[in-house]
Amino acid sequence: MYPGVTNVEATAGHALILGFDNGEVRCFDARPLFGFGRFRELASVELFLTARVSFDAVEWENGLDLDPEYLYRHSTPVAG
């Protein structure tokens, strides 16, 4: 079972800095998603910066979301 997202900070460079409920902080690069359907909308910095935690996932103002398993698998640890 993957940990849930507890906090998110979206950057203008289309990265998400994610806090997980296991204490880890990880960085997710969202740019590879921009080639898939509605995820192209996230190329808009204004929209991308609306990222927020919804339950234990990340959701944007336009209704798109990413589950914690995907975010954890495709992110890298932040040194710190």
C-alpha positions as CSV (number, residue, x, y, z in Angstrom):
1,M,0.0,0.0,0.0
2,Y,1.3,3.4,-0.9
3,P,1.3,6.4,1.4
4,G,-1.2,9.2,1.0
5,V,-0.5,12.8,0.1
6,T,-0.8,15.2,3.0
7,N,0.4,18.4,1.4
8,V,1.3,19.7,-2.0
9,E,3.2,22.7,-3.3
10,A,2.9,23.4,-7.1
11,T,5.8,25.2,-8.8
12,A,5.8,27.4,-11.9
13,G,8.1,24.8,-13.4
14,H,5.3,22.2,-13.4
15,A,6.6,20.2,-10.4
16,L,4.7,19.2,-7.4
17,I,6.5,19.0,-4.0
18,L,4.6,16.4,-2.2
19,G,4.4,15.5,1.5
20,F,3.3,11.9,2.2
21,D,1.8,10.5,5.4
22,N,4.9,8.3,5.9
23,G,7.0,11.5,6.4
24,E,8.6,11.5,3.0
25,V,8.9,14.6,0.8
26,R,9.1,13.8,-2.9
27,C,9.1,15.8,-6.2
28,F,6.8,14.9,-9.1
29,D,7.5,16.3,-12.6
30,A,4.1,16.7,-14.3
31,R,5.4,17.7,-17.8
32,P,5.4,14.2,-19.2
33,L,1.6,14.1,-18.7
34,F,1.0,17.0,-21.0
35,G,0.8,14.7,-24.0
36,F,-2.2,12.9,-22.7
37,G,-5.7,14.1,-23.3
38,R,-7.0,16.7,-20.8
39,F,-3.7,16.7,-18.9
40,R,-2.5,19.2,-21.7
41,E,-4.6,21.7,-19.7
42,L,-2.0,21.5,-16.9
43,A,0.6,23.2,-19.2
44,S,-1.1,26.4,-18.1
45,V,0.9,27.6,-15.1
46,E,-2.1,29.4,-13.8
47,L,-4.2,26.2,-13.7
48,F,-1.2,24.1,-12.5
49,L,-0.7,26.3,-9.5
50,T,-4.3,25.5,-8.3
51,A,-3.2,22.0,-7.2
52,R,-4.5,21.0,-3.8
53,V,-4.9,17.9,-1.7
54,S,-8.2,16.1,-2.0
55,F,-8.5,13.2,0.4
56,D,-5.1,11.6,-0.1
57,A,-4.7,12.6,-3.8
58,V,-3.9,15.8,-5.7
59,E,-6.6,17.6,-7.6
60,W,-6.8,20.7,-9.8
61,E,-9.4,23.4,-10.2
62,N,-10.5,21.8,-13.6
63,G,-11.3,18.5,-11.9
64,L,-8.3,16.5,-13.0
65,D,-6.7,14.5,-10.3
66,L,-3.8,12.1,-9.7
67,D,-3.9,9.3,-7.2
68,P,-1.3,8.9,-4.5
69,E,0.0,5.6,-5.8
70,Y,0.9,7.2,-9.2
71,L,2.4,10.2,-7.6
72,Y,4.6,8.2,-5.3
73,R,5.8,5.8,-8.0
74,H,6.6,8.6,-10.4
75,S,8.3,11.0,-8.0
76,T,11.8,11.3,-6.6
77,P,12.9,11.9,-3.0
78,V,13.7,15.4,-2.0
79,A,17.0,15.7,-0.1
80,G,16.7,17.4,3.1
